[in-house]
Amino acid sequence: MSRRRILLLLKPFDLYPSRQPNPLSHFTNPKTSQVLKYLDNRRAVHKDAISFCQNILRKKFVHWEPVFRSNLSQPIRDVDLVVTIGGDGTLLQASHFMDDSIPVLGVNSDPTQVEEVEECNYEFDATRSTGYLCAAAVKNFEHILDGILEGRTVPNELSRMSITVNTDILSTHALNDVLIAHACPATVSRFSFRIRKDGQSCCPLVNCRSSGLRVSTAAGSTAAMLSAGGFSMPVLSKDLQYKVREPILPRVDDSVLMHGVVKSDECMNVSWFCKDGVIYIDGSHIVHSIQHGDTIELSSKAPILKVFLPHHLLS
């Protein structure tokens, strides 16, 4: 039996500001000190989670290599499993370098503590990592890993979004969502869209002046889409959900089309009518510039991503 190969993808430690010795520290605002102490604890918890998972891997018949996610620049190949340690952001970043052949397991290294959030509610937001797509945490990592290595646990298939600009298919597939908008949030975005199936239009052309257009996968429907007034979709759905952000006086006939669904056998065609614009893919880190006259096609035709999901998402 060959030794399984695992890539351990790590959230960096330097994402949290650290407390530095300050000769004027006796003048520090008590709230600032409390927040910095909280951030120090987050860093320590994350480091401990990495050490714990690495110690578990040392006991298994596997070959593993740790890599910080900030050092990832090439497609992930020649491994049997990717394990991300961080939160959903680390798993999202991994997905941008993965095809549909390698499964990924997310480990939430710093889960939110309800008691801490309630205790700090009147001082600051003490929410930690949501880990919506992370099936594991420190307490159950070994159990879940054993199930994967022994073949008792199989990954689920999450739909991703394919993005085509003019005739060029972008190499990055969105696992969560895309936002098409002007780079300046105070500038009006002008665009039109329609939904097509087999080359035929499924709805009238919709002309928009707004703050942009957000389109999410099922997995991303509980993130920014839900916050913007969308709805949660079954996580294994192949459909996309779209919502026009802050539409400016839409026609009565168009109002019902400001928010809807693109079925798995359909695509959304968007025409951009501002001088400049940006496609944000899964947040702000991956962007693609567009300009007046560009056309964007969005669909769920991208390769799926194999993910070991938490059981509660599937019930």
C-alpha positions as CSV (number, residue, x, y, z in Angstrom):
1,M,0.0,0.0,0.0
2,S,1.5,3.3,-1.1
3,R,1.9,6.2,1.3
4,R,-0.8,8.9,0.7
5,R,0.3,12.4,-0.2
6,I,-1.2,15.3,1.6
7,L,-0.7,19.1,1.0
8,L,-1.2,21.0,4.3
9,L,-2.3,24.5,3.3
10,L,-1.9,27.0,6.2
11,K,-3.4,30.4,6.9
12,P,-0.5,32.7,7.8
13,F,0.2,33.9,11.4
14,D,0.7,37.5,10.4
15,L,-2.9,38.3,9.5
16,Y,-3.5,39.5,13.1
17,P,-1.8,42.6,14.5
18,S,0.5,41.8,17.4
19,R,1.0,43.6,20.6
20,Q,4.4,45.3,20.6
21,P,6.1,46.8,23.6
22,N,5.2,50.4,23.9
23,P,6.8,52.9,26.3
24,L,3.6,54.8,26.3
25,S,1.5,51.8,27.0
26,H,0.0,53.3,30.2
27,F,-1.8,55.7,27.9
28,T,-3.3,52.9,25.8
29,N,-7.1,52.9,25.5
30,P,-8.3,49.9,27.6
31,K,-10.6,48.8,24.8
32,T,-7.6,48.8,22.4
33,S,-5.7,46.6,24.8
34,Q,-8.6,44.2,25.1
35,V,-8.8,43.9,21.3
36,L,-5.1,43.3,20.9
37,K,-5.2,40.7,23.6
38,Y,-8.1,39.0,21.7
39,L,-6.1,39.1,18.5
40,D,-3.0,37.6,20.3
41,N,-5.2,34.8,21.5
42,R,-6.5,34.2,18.0
43,R,-3.0,33.9,16.7
44,A,-2.1,31.5,19.5
45,V,-5.2,29.3,19.0
46,H,-4.4,29.1,15.3
47,K,-0.8,28.1,15.9
48,D,-1.8,25.5,18.4
49,A,-4.3,24.0,15.8
50,I,-1.6,23.7,13.2
51,S,0.8,22.0,15.7
52,F,-2.0,19.6,16.7
53,C,-2.9,18.6,13.2
54,Q,0.8,18.2,12.2
55,N,1.3,15.9,15.2
56,I,-1.7,13.8,14.1
57,L,-0.2,13.5,10.6
58,R,3.1,12.4,12.0
59,K,1.3,9.3,13.4
60,K,-0.3,8.4,10.0
61,F,1.1,6.4,7.1
62,V,1.1,9.6,4.9
63,H,3.6,11.9,3.3
64,W,2.7,15.5,4.0
65,E,4.1,18.9,3.2
66,P,3.0,22.2,4.8
67,V,2.7,25.4,2.7
68,F,1.4,28.8,3.7
69,R,-1.4,29.8,1.4
70,S,0.3,33.1,0.6
71,N,3.1,31.0,-1.1
72,L,0.7,29.1,-3.3
73,S,1.2,30.2,-6.9
74,Q,0.9,27.1,-9.1
75,P,-1.9,24.5,-9.7
76,I,-2.0,21.9,-7.0
77,R,-1.0,18.5,-8.4
78,D,0.5,15.2,-7.4
79,V,-1.2,14.9,-4.1
80,D,-4.1,12.7,-2.9
81,L,-5.7,15.2,-0.5
82,V,-5.5,18.9,0.4
83,V,-6.0,19.8,4.1
84,T,-6.6,23.5,4.7
85,I,-6.0,24.9,8.2
86,G,-7.6,28.2,8.8
87,G,-11.2,29.0,7.8
88,D,-13.3,29.3,4.7
89,G,-10.9,31.9,3.2
90,T,-8.1,29.3,3.2
91,L,-10.3,26.7,1.6
92,L,-11.5,29.3,-1.0
93,Q,-7.9,30.1,-1.9
94,A,-7.0,26.5,-2.2
95,S,-10.0,26.0,-4.6
96,H,-8.6,28.5,-7.0
97,F,-5.6,26.2,-7.6
98,M,-7.5,22.9,-7.7
99,D,-9.3,20.9,-10.5
100,D,-12.0,18.3,-9.9
101,S,-9.6,15.4,-9.2
102,I,-8.3,16.2,-5.7
103,P,-10.5,16.4,-2.7
104,V,-10.1,19.1,0.0
105,L,-10.8,18.9,3.8
106,G,-11.2,22.2,5.7
107,V,-10.1,22.4,9.3
108,N,-11.5,25.4,11.2
109,S,-8.5,26.4,13.3
110,D,-10.2,29.1,15.4
111,P,-14.0,28.6,15.7
112,T,-16.2,31.3,17.1
113,Q,-16.9,31.0,20.8
114,V,-20.5,32.0,21.6
115,E,-19.7,32.9,25.2
116,E,-16.8,35.2,24.1
117,V,-19.0,37.0,21.6
118,E,-21.7,37.6,24.2
119,E,-19.2,38.8,26.8
120,C,-17.5,41.3,24.4
121,N,-20.7,42.3,22.5
122,Y,-20.7,45.9,24.0
123,E,-17.0,46.4,23.3
124,F,-16.2,44.9,19.9
125,D,-17.1,42.1,17.6
126,A,-15.4,38.9,18.9
127,T,-16.6,36.7,16.1
128,R,-13.8,34.3,15.0
129,S,-13.8,31.9,12.1
130,T,-17.2,30.7,10.7
131,G,-15.8,27.7,8.9
132,Y,-19.0,27.1,7.0
133,L,-17.4,24.6,4.6
134,C,-14.9,23.2,7.1
135,A,-15.9,19.6,8.2
136,A,-13.2,19.4,10.9
137,A,-11.9,21.3,13.9
138,V,-9.1,20.2,16.3
139,K,-11.4,18.1,18.3
140,N,-12.5,15.8,15.4
141,F,-9.7,16.1,12.9
142,E,-8.1,12.7,13.6
143,H,-11.5,11.0,13.4
144,I,-12.4,12.6,10.1
145,L,-8.9,12.1,8.7
146,D,-9.1,8.4,9.5
147,G,-12.4,8.0,7.8
148,I,-10.9,9.6,4.6
149,L,-7.7,7.5,4.7
150,E,-9.7,4.3,5.2
151,G,-12.2,5.1,2.5
152,R,-15.2,5.3,4.8
153,T,-15.8,9.0,4.1
154,V,-16.2,10.3,0.6
155,P,-16.2,13.9,-0.6
156,N,-19.2,15.9,-1.9
157,E,-19.3,17.7,-5.2
158,L,-19.7,21.5,-5.0
159,S,-20.7,23.4,-8.1
160,R,-18.4,26.2,-9.2
161,M,-19.0,29.2,-11.5
162,S,-17.4,29.5,-14.9
163,I,-16.6,33.1,-16.0
164,T,-16.0,34.1,-19.6
165,V,-15.1,37.6,-20.7
166,N,-15.7,38.1,-24.4
167,T,-14.4,34.8,-25.7
168,D,-11.8,34.2,-23.0
169,I,-12.6,31.7,-20.2
170,L,-11.0,32.8,-17.0
171,S,-8.7,30.3,-15.4
172,T,-10.2,30.9,-11.9
173,H,-13.5,29.4,-11.1
174,A,-15.7,31.0,-8.3
175,L,-16.6,28.7,-5.4
176,N,-18.5,31.4,-3.6
177,D,-19.5,34.3,-5.8
178,V,-18.6,37.1,-8.2
179,L,-19.3,40.8,-8.0
180,I,-19.3,42.8,-11.2
181,A,-19.1,46.5,-10.4
182,H,-17.2,49.7,-10.9
183,A,-14.0,49.8,-8.8
184,C,-15.3,52.9,-7.0
185,P,-18.3,52.0,-4.8
186,A,-19.7,55.5,-5.2
187,T,-19.8,55.2,-9.0
188,V,-23.0,53.9,-10.8
189,S,-22.5,50.6,-12.6
190,R,-24.3,50.5,-16.0
191,F,-25.0,47.1,-17.5
192,S,-27.6,44.9,-19.0
193,F,-28.2,41.1,-18.7
194,R,-30.3,38.3,-19.9
195,I,-30.5,34.6,-19.1
196,R,-30.2,32.1,-22.0
197,K,-30.7,28.4,-22.5
198,D,-29.4,26.6,-25.5
199,G,-28.7,29.9,-27.2
200,Q,-32.3,31.1,-26.7
201,S,-33.3,33.9,-24.3
202,C,-35.3,32.8,-21.2
203,C,-36.2,36.4,-20.1
204,P,-36.3,39.9,-21.5
205,L,-33.2,42.0,-21.7
206,V,-32.8,43.8,-18.3
207,N,-31.0,47.2,-18.3
208,C,-29.6,48.3,-15.0
209,R,-28.1,51.3,-13.2
210,S,-27.0,50.1,-9.8
211,S,-24.1,49.4,-7.5
212,G,-23.3,46.3,-9.4
213,L,-24.3,42.7,-9.9
214,R,-23.6,39.8,-7.5
215,V,-23.9,36.2,-8.6
216,S,-23.4,33.3,-6.2
217,T,-23.1,29.5,-6.3
218,A,-25.1,27.4,-3.8
219,A,-22.1,27.2,-1.5
220,G,-21.8,31.0,-1.6
221,S,-25.5,31.7,-1.1
222,T,-25.1,32.0,2.7
223,A,-22.3,34.6,2.5
224,A,-22.6,38.1,0.9
225,M,-25.7,37.0,-1.1
226,L,-27.7,36.2,2.0
227,S,-26.5,39.4,3.7
228,A,-27.7,41.4,0.7
229,G,-31.2,39.9,1.0
230,G,-30.8,36.7,-1.0
231,F,-31.8,33.3,0.1
232,S,-29.9,30.2,1.3
233,M,-29.7,27.4,-1.3
234,P,-29.2,23.7,-0.8
235,V,-25.4,23.4,-0.7
236,L,-25.2,20.7,-3.5
237,S,-27.5,22.6,-5.9
238,K,-26.0,23.3,-9.3
239,D,-28.0,26.5,-9.8
240,L,-26.7,30.1,-9.4
241,Q,-28.4,33.0,-7.7
242,Y,-28.1,36.6,-8.8
243,K,-29.1,39.9,-7.3
244,V,-28.7,43.5,-8.6
245,R,-27.2,45.7,-5.9
246,E,-29.2,48.8,-5.1
247,P,-31.0,49.2,-8.4
248,I,-31.8,52.8,-9.4
249,L,-35.5,53.2,-10.3
250,P,-35.9,50.0,-12.3
251,R,-38.9,49.8,-14.6
252,V,-41.9,48.1,-13.1
253,D,-41.6,45.2,-15.5
254,D,-37.9,44.8,-14.5
255,S,-38.3,45.0,-10.8
256,V,-39.1,41.2,-10.4
257,L,-36.0,40.4,-12.4
258,M,-33.6,42.2,-10.1
259,H,-33.2,39.0,-8.1
260,G,-33.5,35.4,-9.4
261,V,-31.9,32.1,-10.2
262,V,-29.9,30.8,-13.2
263,K,-30.6,27.1,-13.6
264,S,-27.8,24.7,-14.1
265,D,-28.6,24.3,-17.8
266,E,-28.8,28.1,-18.3
267,C,-26.2,30.9,-18.4
268,M,-26.3,34.6,-17.7
269,N,-25.0,37.1,-20.3
270,V,-23.9,40.5,-19.0
271,S,-23.0,43.5,-21.2
272,W,-20.9,46.2,-19.4
273,F,-21.5,49.9,-20.3
274,C,-19.2,51.8,-18.0
275,K,-15.7,53.0,-19.1
276,D,-14.1,50.7,-16.5
277,G,-15.2,47.9,-14.2
278,V,-14.0,44.9,-12.2
279,I,-15.0,41.3,-11.7
280,Y,-14.3,40.3,-8.1
281,I,-14.0,36.6,-7.7
282,D,-14.6,35.1,-4.2
283,G,-13.9,38.4,-2.5
284,S,-11.4,41.1,-3.2
285,H,-8.1,39.2,-3.8
286,I,-8.8,38.0,-7.3
287,V,-9.9,40.7,-9.8
288,H,-10.3,40.9,-13.5
289,S,-10.7,44.3,-15.2
290,I,-13.4,44.9,-17.8
291,Q,-14.2,47.9,-20.0
292,H,-17.1,49.4,-22.0
293,G,-18.5,46.9,-24.4
294,D,-17.2,43.8,-22.8
295,T,-19.5,40.8,-22.4
296,I,-19.4,38.4,-19.5
297,E,-21.0,34.9,-19.4
298,L,-21.6,33.2,-16.1
299,S,-22.7,29.6,-15.7
300,S,-22.2,26.6,-13.5
301,K,-20.3,24.7,-16.2
302,A,-17.0,24.9,-14.3
303,P,-15.4,21.8,-13.0
304,I,-16.8,20.8,-9.6
305,L,-14.8,20.8,-6.4
306,K,-14.6,17.8,-4.2
307,V,-15.0,18.9,-0.6
308,F,-15.6,16.9,2.6
309,L,-18.5,18.9,4.0
310,P,-19.9,19.1,7.6
311,H,-22.8,16.7,8.1
312,H,-25.2,19.4,9.1
313,L,-25.0,21.0,5.6
314,L,-26.3,17.8,4.0
315,S,-29.2,17.1,6.3
